[in-house]
Amino acid sequence: MRLEDNLAKILIPSDRLQARIYELGAQVSRDYGDLRPLLVCVLKGGVMFLSDLSRAMNIPHELDFMAISSYGGKRVESSGVVRIILDLTSNIENRHVLVVEDIVDTGHTLNYMVDILNTRNPASLKICALLNKPARRDKDIQLDYVGFDIPNEFVVGYGLDFDELYRNLPYIGVLKPEMYS
């Protein structure tokens, strides 16, 4: 089975993806200057984006990881029940934190995460999302950096999965509806 055969189309090709991530890295570097931000990757989907964003930044920064889920299994819709699977190892008190997220959909998971992180008293807390799907938003979330606004389609690739597959695709593709319906 070739993963590409299950796609309806390529939404964001690899070259366009990488060019935009380079722009985001430069923008984050300018904005943070010498503040030495802590980039908090939301696992698992955000790991590809974090890796390339980190390489595109030209300032000192640190990395940490959280795994938070409201999906699970073959679900294509959030269950609405959010849980922490893996917490940070870093103390973020008085730190400049940049949450690095693959996609913001309804906003429930990210809203939950931001609420938790704010109780830990960071000096600042901003969000960098590779993909923003505003048509699905239920929660009002402030996104400080956005790679691409996308339509309400089920996307995979570049870290995003369906049933743990497709993460390794070097682009963002739209999954054929018959694959998940």
SERO-4910 file (N, C-alpha, C, O; in steps of 0.05 Angstrom, whole numbers):
BEGIN
 pado doro    nc1    nc2    nc3   cac1   cac2   cac3    cc1    cc2    cc3    oc1    oc2    oc3
  Met    A     17    -24      0      0      0      0     17     25      0     36     27     16
  Arg    A     12     43    -18     25     69    -18      7     89     -5    -16     92    -12
  Leu    A     18    103     15      2    123     30    -10    144     11    -32    153     15
  Glu    A      5    152     -9     -4    173    -27    -29    165    -42    -45    183    -50
  Asp    A    -34    139    -46    -58    130    -60    -84    136    -44   -105    136    -56
  Asn    A    -81    141    -18   -105    147     -2   -111    177      1   -128    185     16
  Leu    A    -96    193    -14   -101    222    -13   -118    232    -36   -116    223    -58
  Ala    A   -135    251    -29   -152    264    -50   -135    284    -65   -139    288    -89
  Lys    A   -116    297    -50    -99    318    -63    -77    325    -43    -78    320    -19
  Ile    A    -57    339    -54    -36    351    -37    -45    380    -33    -48    395    -52
  Leu    A    -49    387     -8    -58    414     -1    -35    434      0    -37    456    -11
  Ile    A    -13    426     14     10    443     16     35    427      9     43    410     24
  Pro    A     47    432    -14     70    417    -22     94    423     -4     95    443      9
  Ser    A    113    405     -5    136    406     13    152    432     10    160    444     30
  Asp    A    157    441    -14    173    466    -18    159    490     -6    172    507      6
  Arg    A    133    492     -9    118    514      2    117    512     33    119    533     47
  Leu    A    115    488     43    115    483     72    142    493     84    142    507    104
  Gln    A    164    484     72    190    491     83    196    521     81    208    532     99
  Ala    A    187    533     59    191    562     56    177    577     78    187    596     89
  Arg    A    152    569     84    137    583    105    148    578    132    149    596    149
  Ile    A    158    554    138    171    549    164    196    565    167    201    575    189
  Tyr    A    211    569    146    235    585    147    227    614    154    240    627    171
  Glu    A    205    624    142    195    651    148    187    653    177    193    673    191
  Leu    A    173    633    187    164    633    215    188    633    234    188    647    254
  Gly    A    209    617    228    233    616    244    246    643    246    256    651    267
  Ala    A    248    657    223    260    683    223    243    703    239    254    720    254
  Gln    A    217    702    237    199    719    252    201    714    282    203    733    298
  Val    A    201    689    290    203    682    319    230    692    329    232    703    351
  Ser    A    251    688    314    278    697    322    279    727    326    290    737    346
  Arg    A    267    742    308    266    771    311    250    779    336    258    796    351
  Asp    A    227    766    340    209    774    361    221    767    389    217    783    408
  Tyr    A    234    745    391    245    737    417    273    748    423    281    750    446
  Gly    A    288    754    402    314    766    406    332    749    425    337    726    419
  Asp    A    340    762    447    357    748    466    342    736    490    354    732    511
  Leu    A    316    732    487    300    722    510    303    692    515    293    682    536
  Arg    A    316    677    497    320    648    500    294    633    506    290    623    528
  Pro    A    276    632    487    250    620    491    252    590    495    272    577    487
  Leu    A    232    579    508    228    550    511    206    542    491    184    551    494
  Leu    A    213    526    471    193    517    452    181    491    463    196    471    468
  Val    A    155    491    467    141    467    477    126    455    455    106    466    445
  Cys    A    135    431    447    123    417    425     99    400    435    102    386    455
  Val    A     77    401    421     54    385    427     57    359    410     55    359    386
  Leu    A     62    337    424     67    311    411     40    298    405     20    304    417
  Lys    A     40    281    386     61    272    369     63    289    344     84    291    331
  Gly    A     40    300    336     38    314    310     57    337    306     65    342    283
  Gly    A     65    351    327     82    375    324    111    370    321    126    389    316
  Val    A    121    345    323    149    340    324    164    347    297    186    358    298
  Met    A    152    342    275    164    349    249    167    379    247    188    390    239
  Phe    A    145    393    254    145    422    252    165    434    272    180    452    265
  Leu    A    166    424    296    185    434    316    214    431    306    230    449    308
  Ser    A    220    408    295    247    403    285    256    423    264    277    435    266
  Asp    A    238    428    245    245    447    223    244    476    233    261    492    225
  Leu    A    225    482    250    224    509    261    248    516    278    260    537    275
  Ser    A    257    497    294    281    500    311    305    506    293    321    523    299
  Arg    A    308    491    272    331    495    254    329    521    239    350    532    230
  Ala    A    305    532    235    302    557    221    306    581    239    308    604    230
  Met    A    308    576    265    313    598    284    343    602    288    358    583    289
  Asn    A    351    628    290    379    634    294    385    646    321    405    661    324
  Ile    A    369    640    341    373    650    368    375    626    387    364    604    381
  Pro    A    388    629    410    388    607    430    359    602    439    344    620    445
  His    A    352    576    441    326    568    451    328    539    461    347    525    455
  Glu    A    309    532    477    308    505    488    283    491    479    264    504    469
  Leu    A    282    465    482    259    449    473    249    432    496    264    422    513
  Asp    A    223    428    497    210    409    515    185    399    501    177    409    480
  Phe    A    172    379    514    150    365    500    127    360    519    131    355    543
  Met    A    103    361    508     78    353    522     62    336    503     62    341    478
  Ala    A     49    317    514     30    301    498      2    304    511     -2    297    534
  Ile    A    -16    315    495    -43    320    505    -61    309    483    -56    313    459
  Ser    A    -83    296    491   -100    284    471   -129    288    477   -138    287    500
  Ser    A   -144    291    455   -174    290    457   -184    273    435   -208    273    429
  Tyr    A   -166    259    422   -175    241    400   -171    212    409   -182    204    430
  Gly    A   -156    197    394   -151    169    402   -163    150    382   -185    154    372
  Gly    A   -147    129    376   -157    109    358   -162    120    330   -146    136    320
  Lys    A   -184    112    318   -190    120    291   -209    143    290   -223    148    270
  Arg    A   -210    159    311   -228    182    313   -218    204    294   -194    209    292
  Val    A   -237    217    281   -231    240    265   -242    266    277   -237    288    268
  Glu    A   -258    262    298   -269    284    313   -259    283    342   -255    261    352
  Ser    A   -255    305    354   -246    306    382   -268    294    400   -292    299    395
  Ser    A   -259    279    420   -278    267    439   -288    289    458   -309    285    471
  Gly    A   -273    311    460   -281    332    480   -268    327    507   -268    345    524
  Val    A   -258    303    512   -245    296    537   -215    299    533   -203    284    518
  Val    A   -203    319    546   -175    324    542   -159    312    566   -167    314    589
  Arg    A   -137    300    559   -120    288    580    -91    293    574    -82    293    550
  Ile    A    -75    296    595    -46    299    592    -34    271    592    -38    255    611
  Ile    A    -19    265    572     -6    239    569     23    241    578     34    223    591
  Leu    A     36    263    572     64    269    579     66    298    586     58    316    571
  Asp    A     77    304    609     80    332    618    108    341    614    127    326    608
  Leu    A    112    367    616    138    380    613    158    370    634    150    361    656
  Thr    A    183    370    627    204    365    646    217    391    656    230    391    677
  Ser    A    211    413    642    222    440    649    204    455    668    179    453    665
  Asn    A    216    471    685    201    490    701    198    515    683    218    526    674
  Ile    A    173    524    678    169    546    660    164    573    674    159    593    662
  Glu    A    166    573    701    162    598    716    182    619    706    206    614    706
  Asn    A    171    642    699    187    665    690    202    659    664    222    673    657
  Arg    A    193    639    649    206    633    623    187    643    600    163    646    604
  His    A    199    648    578    184    656    554    179    630    538    197    618    527
  Val    A    153    623    538    145    597    527    131    601    500    113    618    498
  Leu    A    139    585    481    126    585    455    115    556    450    131    538    446
  Val    A     89    553    450     77    527    445     77    523    414     69    540    399
  Val    A     88    500    406     90    493    378     70    471    372     74    448    381
  Glu    A     50    477    356     28    459    351     26    453    322     31    471    305
  Asp    A     18    429    314     15    422    286    -10    435    274     -9    447    253
  Ile    A    -33    432    288    -58    442    277    -76    451    299    -78    438    320
  Val    A    -90    473    295   -111    482    314   -137    479    299   -143    492    279
  Asp    A   -154    462    311   -179    455    299   -201    468    316   -206    492    313
  Thr    A   -214    453    334   -236    464    351   -224    483    372   -237    502    380
  Gly    A   -199    478    380   -186    495    400   -189    484    428   -177    495    447
  His    A   -204    462    432   -208    451    459   -182    442    472   -176    449    495
  Thr    A   -166    426    457   -141    416    468   -122    438    475   -110    439    496
  Leu    A   -118    456    456   -100    478    460   -109    497    483    -93    506    498
  Asn    A   -135    502    485   -146    518    506   -139    506    533   -131    519    552
  Tyr    A   -143    480    535   -137    465    560   -108    467    567   -100    472    590
  Met    A    -91    463    547    -62    465    551    -53    493    560    -37    495    579
  Val    A    -63    513    547    -56    541    554    -65    547    583    -50    560    598
  Asp    A    -89    538    590    -98    542    618    -79    530    638    -72    542    658
  Ile    A    -70    505    632    -51    491    650    -25    506    652    -14    511    673
  Leu    A    -14    513    628     12    526    628     12    554    641     31    561    655
  Asn    A    -10    568    638    -12    595    652    -12    593    682     -3    611    695
  Thr    A    -21    570    693    -20    567    723      9    564    732     14    566    756
  Arg    A     27    558    714     55    554    721     72    580    719     96    579    721
  Asn    A     58    602    714     70    629    715     93    634    696    115    642    704
  Pro    A     89    629    670    110    636    651    112    666    648     92    680    653
  Ala    A    135    676    640    138    705    635    121    713    611    109    735    611
  Ser    A    119    696    591    101    700    568     94    673    557    109    653    561
  Leu    A     71    672    544     62    647    532     50    654    505     29    667    504
  Lys    A     62    644    484     52    649    457     48    622    443     58    601    452
  Ile    A     33    622    420     27    598    406     36    601    377     30    621    364
  Cys    A     49    581    367     57    579    339     44    554    327     51    532    336
  Ala    A     26    557    309     12    534    297     19    533    267     18    553    253
  Leu    A     26    509    258     32    506    230      6    509    214      6    523    193
  Leu    A    -16    497    223    -41    497    209    -63    508    227    -65    501    250
  Asn    A    -79    525    215   -102    537    229   -127    530    213   -129    537    189
  Lys    A   -147    518    226   -172    510    213   -194    527    226   -209    516    243
  Pro    A   -197    552    219   -216    570    233   -245    561    230   -261    568    248
  Ala    A   -252    547    209   -280    539    205   -290    520    227   -314    517    231
  Arg    A   -272    507    241   -279    487    262   -277    498    290   -283    484    309
  Arg    A   -268    523    293   -262    534    320   -286    537    338   -306    550    330
  Asp    A   -284    525    361   -304    528    383   -294    547    404   -310    562    417
  Lys    A   -268    546    409   -256    562    431   -241    585    419   -228    582    397
  Asp    A   -242    608    432   -228    631    423   -199    629    432   -192    633    455
  Ile    A   -181    623    413   -153    619    418   -137    640    403   -141    644    379
  Gln    A   -119    653    417   -101    673    405    -77    658    393    -61    647    408
  Leu    A    -74    658    367    -51    646    354    -32    669    346    -39    687    332
  Asp    A     -7    667    356     12    689    352     27    685    325     35    704    313
  Tyr    A     31    660    317     44    654    292     29    632    279     22    612    291
  Val    A     23    635    253      8    615    238     21    610    211     28    629    197
  Gly    A     26    585    205     37    577    180     17    581    157     22    595    138
  Phe    A     -5    567    160    -25    567    138    -53    565    150    -58    550    169
  Asp    A    -72    580    140   -100    576    145   -110    556    124   -104    558    100
  Ile    A   -124    536    134   -133    515    115   -163    511    117   -175    518    136
  Pro    A   -175    499     96   -203    494     96   -210    470    114   -192    457    124
  Asn    A   -235    466    119   -245    445    136   -244    418    122   -264    407    113
  Glu    A   -219    407    119   -215    381    106   -197    365    125   -182    376    141
  Phe    A   -199    338    123   -183    321    140   -155    319    128   -151    306    107
  Val    A   -135    331    141   -108    332    131    -90    313    146    -93    308    170
  Val    A    -70    303    131    -50    285    142    -23    293    130    -21    309    111
  Gly    A     -2    282    141     25    287    131     40    307    148     28    322    163
  Tyr    A     66    306    146     84    324    160     77    324    190     75    345    203
  Gly    A     74    301    201     68    297    230     39    291    236     33    279    257
  Leu    A     21    300    219     -8    295    224    -15    267    214     -5    258    194
  Asp    A    -32    253    230    -37    225    224    -67    219    222    -84    235    230
  Phe    A    -72    196    213    -97    182    216    -90    154    225    -77    139    210
  Asp    A    -98    146    249    -92    120    260    -62    114    259    -54     92    253
  Glu    A    -47    134    266    -17    133    268     -3    130    241     21    126    241
  Leu    A    -17    133    219     -4    131    193     -3    159    180    -18    177    189
  Tyr    A     13    163    160     16    187    143     34    208    155     40    227    141
  Arg    A     43    205    180     60    226    193     85    231    176     95    254    176
  Asn    A     96    211    163    121    213    149    120    227    121    140    231    109
  Leu    A     96    233    112     94    247     86    107    275     89    102    289    109
  Pro    A    122    284     69    136    309     71    119    334     64    130    355     60
  Tyr    A     94    330     61     75    351     53     49    347     68     46    327     82
  Ile    A     31    366     65      4    364     77    -15    355     55    -18    368     34
  Gly    A    -29    333     60    -48    322     41    -75    320     53    -78    320     77
  Val    A    -95    318     36   -123    314     44   -130    285     41   -127    274     19
  Leu    A   -138    272     62   -144    244     62   -172    240     48   -190    255     52
  Lys    A   -173    219     31   -198    213     18   -219    205     39   -212    190     57
  Pro    A   -243    216     37   -264    210     57   -269    181     62   -275    173     84
  Glu    A   -267    164     41   -272    136     45   -252    122     63   -256    100     72
  Met    A   -229    135     68   -209    124     86   -217    126    115   -207    110    132
  Tyr    A   -234    145    122   -241    149    150   -271    148    155   -279    149    179
  Ser    A   -288    146    135   -317    146    140   -328    118    141   -352    115    145
***
